[in-house]
Amino acid sequence: MDLGLRGKVALVAGASQGIGKAIAMGFAREGAKVGICARGEARLMETADEIRRATGGDVLALVADMTSSQDIQRFVSKSVERFGRLDIAVTNAGGPPPGEFMKFTDEDWENAFRLSFLSALRLTREAVPYMRNVGGGRIVNISSYAVKEPIPGLVLSNAIRSGVIGLAKTLSRELAKDKILINTVCPGRIDTERARKLNQARAERLKRPIEEINREMEVEVPMGRYGTPDETADLVLFLASERASYITGTSILIDGGLVRSIQ
């Protein structure tokens, strides 16, 4: 299937590892020009080189902190300056830390809000004018299955990520006239560095071997395994493509059947 991504310009935040890296690699393989950002310069540059070697694609890597409005503005403007247009933006940032409600301070909540909500809002706000200039675009938010079924011990994520869903649903109606489509991908248990860290934290909290925790988490998934970043990237690429021309305002799970809700 031709996704119609060749020659498009896609920006992927948080792209030095995990799901973000897989998404950026996927766009490059489809012939898109890709701008990527992350906080850590060394790993980001390694990822950019890896994508170039694997795909021969045109990749711009910029160090940026997704909690900084100035960094986000620079990421978008420098990418457009380099590539001449913007068609796709993938909002992606690491999730807030685990913990119980009564142990978090106002500062913890504010930090989580900047990371998980304001990062998506700001990247979207910066991207929309450039998408209007080219007659349309795609915005894909990377969230979590926590918006469908709250995850014990992740109160910050459960609460704040849900706000991104409300924002995206509202914007899907406001931006439809501009042919800008916005959707949210909600990964379940995907084999990433963050997932491994969360399992390690759970093992330490419960004073149990990490191997037991890992196996329990896999068994709870009907498919009996964690998903891969590449599987998540495939969904994102479809939503960003010309083939998804009548899909907007949705929140789509990719979770191996883990979430029990019917909506």
Secondary structure, 3 states (H helix, E strand, C coil): CCCCCCCCEEEECCCCCHHHHHHHHHHHHCCCEEEEEECCHHHHHHHHHHHHHHHCCCEEEEECCCCCHHHHHHHHHHHHHHHCCCCEEEECCCCCCCECHHHCCHHHHHHHHHHHHHHHHHHHHHHHHHHHHCCCEEEEEECCHHHCCCCCCEHHHHHHHHHHHHHHHHHHHHHHHHCEEEEEEEECCECCHHHHHHHHHHHHHHCCCHHHHHHHHHHCCCCCCCECHHHHHHHHHHHCCHHHCCCCCCEEEECCCCCCCCC
